[in-house]
Amino acid sequence: MKIRHFILLALALISMTAHGQIESKDSVLSKSDIISIPEYQISQHPGIFSSYADVLIHNTNYYLEKNIYIPYFYNNPVDLASEDLSITPGQAVPFSWNNGEVVAKGEIRSFYGLMQIESGTIGINQSLGNLSIYAGVMANKYGFYNGLHTQYGVNGILSYQLAPRLSLTAFGEYYLGQPPYMANGMPMSPAMAGFYARSAFGGYVDYQINERFGVEAGAQAVQQLGTNRYEAEPIVTPYVKIGKKVKIGLPVGQILYHILRKK
């Protein structure tokens, strides 16, 4: 028992006298912390070093002589600010004029086991003071097992800027034709029909909380497949803004509406 007590006492003394490693000043600094100090020449230690690199490698004693310059700086600071996206992915502006432009967009979405959707739109944007107008045409191509279907439509957006962070928007999109039938003569499965574009009309208020975050709130009427009837749905979509034109949002209002509707 005495030996055990002696070992515990020794471990306690060692832990009390131990010192943590002291880390030098962090190299991730703000731009105001970048400094330049008086520079020195490192004299070779007789018989040991042949160059400044050898001093760094061997990390042994050396001499310093003042008034001869060797550059010395801290590491460059890390800039965590995101760049302003001047180019929107999948979008091109072939023509533009004062307060107006022709915009072309395209995207490809693959749903393995279901189908692949290739979409393209082309339209005209025009700004008249606080009023913005957009009108365009759309085409969606659905490729699935033993089938190919192309859908055409038109759309329009009317937006008015009430305040720097508050705007009103009315929109509408109308698609021609009906959903395709599968190779066996059956209609599209519910999983595939969920990705089929439908006509919709509505409006919402866009409130930008700050430079990055905002929310859209309003209502829309969406065409129902099979019956072609229009059903009202709420719009509540919080979003994150990346750059000047890109928004990433989550349609919380529509999701909750359909969950509660099924109960």
Secondary structure, DSSP 8 states (H G I E B T S, - for coil): -HHHHHHHHHHHHHHHH---------S---GGG--B---EEEE--TTT-SSHHHHHHH----EEEETS----B-------------S-TTEEEEEEETTEEEEEEEEEEEETTTEEEEEEEEEEEEEETTEEEEEEEEEEEEEETTEEEEEEEEEEEEEEEEETTEEEEEEEEEE-S---B-TTS-B--HHHHTTS---EEEEEEEEE-SSSEEEEEEEEEEE-TTT--EEEEEEEEEEEEETTTEEEE--HHHHHHHHHHH-
